[in-house]
Amino acid sequence: MWKLNIPPKVQIFPWLLIRKRLQVRARLHRFMPQISPACPFCQNHDETIHHLFMECCFAKDVWAFNFDGSLMNSQAST
């Protein structure tokens, strides 16, 4: 991955994700209490790595989106 011809921030992102070092709000809140740990997308849960990428309604919509502009697994109208 480090030898791929991609921007450094794209190389570093998955490394930080795997090592659980992304600066999500719950992590920042531990060191800076003035930062709200709430997810800015849904306001229902703390923004953790797991929530941000797997549980949040915003994340679920992103993962369900197909690049042709349609939703994946959507049924055709009859």
C-alpha angles and dihedrals in degrees: 000000000000092000096051117113096244131117115280093242089058090050094048097046098071090042091055091044094053092046091048091238101125111128099244119165096257090056094045091048090061090064100027111037092187089071112086113234091210119119108255091213102052106007088211102102141019113275103250125158091255093048094046095052104029116016108034116101088230091055092048090053091050093050091047093051117103119210093239088068097260131106118257116244092018115147120236117250114255 
